[in-house]
Amino acid sequence: MSPNFAVFTEQLFKKRPTKRVSIRRNVLNLSLPVLLSSLFQRLVSIVDIFIVGGLGAAAIAATGLGQLLIFVVMTVFWGLATGTTVVIAHLWGGGRRAEARRAAFAACLACAGMAIIASFLGWYFGEELARFLGAREDVLNFASGYVKLVFLYFAFTAGLNILSAIMHGTGNTRTPMEGIILVNILHVLIAYPLVYGKFGFPQLGVTGAAYAINISELCGFLYLLVQALRKNYIKIGRPDLPLFRRVWQVGYPVALERIAQQSGQLFYSKFIISYGTAAYAAHQIGLSIESLSFMPGAGMGIAASTLMGQALGARKISRARISHNEALRLAIIVMAFMAALFFFMPHLLIGLFTNDPEVIEKGCVFLRLVAFAQVPLAISFVYAGSLRGTGDTHYVFLVTLIAMWGIRVLLSYIAAVPLHLSLYMVWGVFLLDWLFRATAFAWRYKQRDLHQIIL
């Protein structure tokens, strides 16, 4: 055997698998804490829906509507967070950590200013927006106090988001996970007594759930802030405007993407509400359950974005591609399992939230439809995450805009308003949405030349 052939054989059977295994471990180390963070973050909303379920369908619908309004406002903050993660990942991966810390501080200042504006707008116009969406009086009676309170302390929600984004960019996903676990523990301990007046607490109903969110997220925010300063992720000083511009250049298309997504979701929800309170309650419970399946895809997407950014910052193109492939493979495996769970066990899952037979019947159909979207969702999350890691956030925005408004909103409007088709036909439209996104994101990623990317 020639020496060259021996070297080639060693590289083929030892070095490459070792490199892939190492990257797979990095993907898991990054994505699992993000997955758990996302799961526990979403559990705050799910626990609220679960706890207020004993107050009836109107309380469920009101809580879900309030959470939807928060998600809409969070669109701009998600854009800022994504830009922060990508830019810090590039700087951190390239060894420019002082610049990364200055970028983190600039992002925090921007987040604080935006949070003040968002709180003001949500406090004064949240109830009117709920009315515009078609919420009936029984729902508005519950929604009014809930919406005002969650917006009053919205800065803590935004602060948790931006501090987590900073840490994700450095590759630290464990500390944000610890923060959101703290939020969940406190939320569970506080919410039930405040909603139902147990253990000497006043009975506040739906507004008690809002107080629980505010108190728990304040504690989580303070924990992450102390950890970020202690670990020297943030450099307090004069705002670095050039670095903030880099953050915003990456982030503002993500903000537009989320605005397109959430505003479209508002109109989509308006069509669902038109089918009655039970339909919207089933829709909201179904979304809460489905959000559990989002977590693996979202976790792998963030891992792909972070690893892609760090690898490109260090000019390690092969590592960037392998990271993407590993994240995609793991996301598909986990979400395919969730698809089977939703399809074969919907009654068990919906029954955990309500005993209303009409809500259960509709919710089971929703979950079975959702099962068919799981693999396209996995593909969309990871490919979109990798594209964001390359800085290609404009394309992700354009695809989201077309998918949400050109497919989901338009087709659901046609089905619900002029054609008066069944609720299940309106629900089925989202399958076409996610199939389109998966195809469009995968095509774009395969066209990208990673060697030419400089952020």
Secondary structure, DSSP 8 states (H G I E B T S, - for coil): --HHHHHHHHIIIIIHHHHHHHHHHHHHHHHHHHHHHHHHHHHHHHHHHHHHGGG-HHHHHHHHHHHHHHHHHHHHHHHHHHHHHHHHHHHHHTT-HHHHHHHHHHHHHHHHHHHHHHHHHHHHHHHHHHHHTT--HHHHHHHHHHHHHHHHTHHHHHHHHHHHHHHHHHT--HHHHHHHHHHHHHHHHHHHHHHHT-TT----THHHHHHHHHHHHHHHHHHHHHHHHHTT----SS--HHHHHHHHHHHHHHHHHHHHHHHHHHHHHHHHHTT-HHHHHHHHHHHHHHHHHHHHHHHHHHHHHHHHHHHHHTT-HHHHHHHHHHHHHHHHHHHHHHHHHHHH-HHHHHHTT---HHHHHHHHHHHHHHHTTHHHHHHHHHHHHHHHHTT-HHHHHHHHHIIIIIIIIHHHHHHHTTS---HHHHHHHHHHHHHHHHHHHHHHHHH--GGG---
